[in-house]
Amino acid sequence: MASTTLLNLPADSALSGAEWVWINLGGVDYRTTTGQIAALSGGGSGGLATIYVTASGLQLATGVVYSVNTSLGAFSGTLPPLSSVKDGAFLEVQDVAYNAGTNNYTVNAAPGDGNAIAAFGTNTASFALTINDSIVRFTKYGSLWRVIAYGV
């Protein structure tokens, strides 16, 4: 069974505008306006959790698929610090609104990790989804987040 810690989950009536995040863990829906998901791991019987992103500034967690609604604007998120993640841990970010070419989703390395994202032969501090309908997997390996891109 997946273990989850979600903080300050408001009732649906407390949600405001486009500034919310939808989370599905093993078929159970949660919503939060905080943009922060803490200690999130797995969904259901060992599957990945899915988070629907409609706000910027999300602190990303491993074991999660982030479905980004790029029709609402350009967003960004930050990877977990390398020191806090085991090798082989990963997360995925996908453009579910088919609009990343116009409204990019930028994934940043954690503060202090420097150029920790290895993408296409270059180490960088950030990686942007810039192609509509793109899906990118970030896998921790040693001192880097390695990018595996699908449709980029």
Phi, psi and omega in degrees: 000141181287145175254138186218138170234114178241131185254139172056051177281116182279161172291157180307325182294342181271354182290143183234125174049225182266003185270061177219164179233130178258133183234133175241116179241108178057037178088359178257128181268138173231151175228145178216142176263358185283334184074005181239125178243121185253139173050052181264127178215126174067169177213124179066226184272066177082001179281175178277146171282153176241130177239126178269116189259124176230015180218154180269165174086017182288133172277111185285155178229154179282161180078020186228144169257121179262112178264107189263126177272086183287354177289342182271353180136179178278138182230168174216159176214163183239132178292155175295154176301137180306323183293345183260002187234138177280152175304139179093345177293145182212167171214159178235147176234130180226146178269102182270353179258000179057040184224017182294338177296330178264311182246093183295153169247118184256129176255125183252146171293153178297148175306133181093347179272350177063218181278070189263004179254117180262111183224120174055045175082006181231138173265132185217166179269350179209156179220131182247135168281118186235004181241133180306140176065025181279151175228130181231135175252132176251116181244130180281126178217110181065236182259023182221156164262115179270135181265126169244118187253137174241121178074021178251000000 
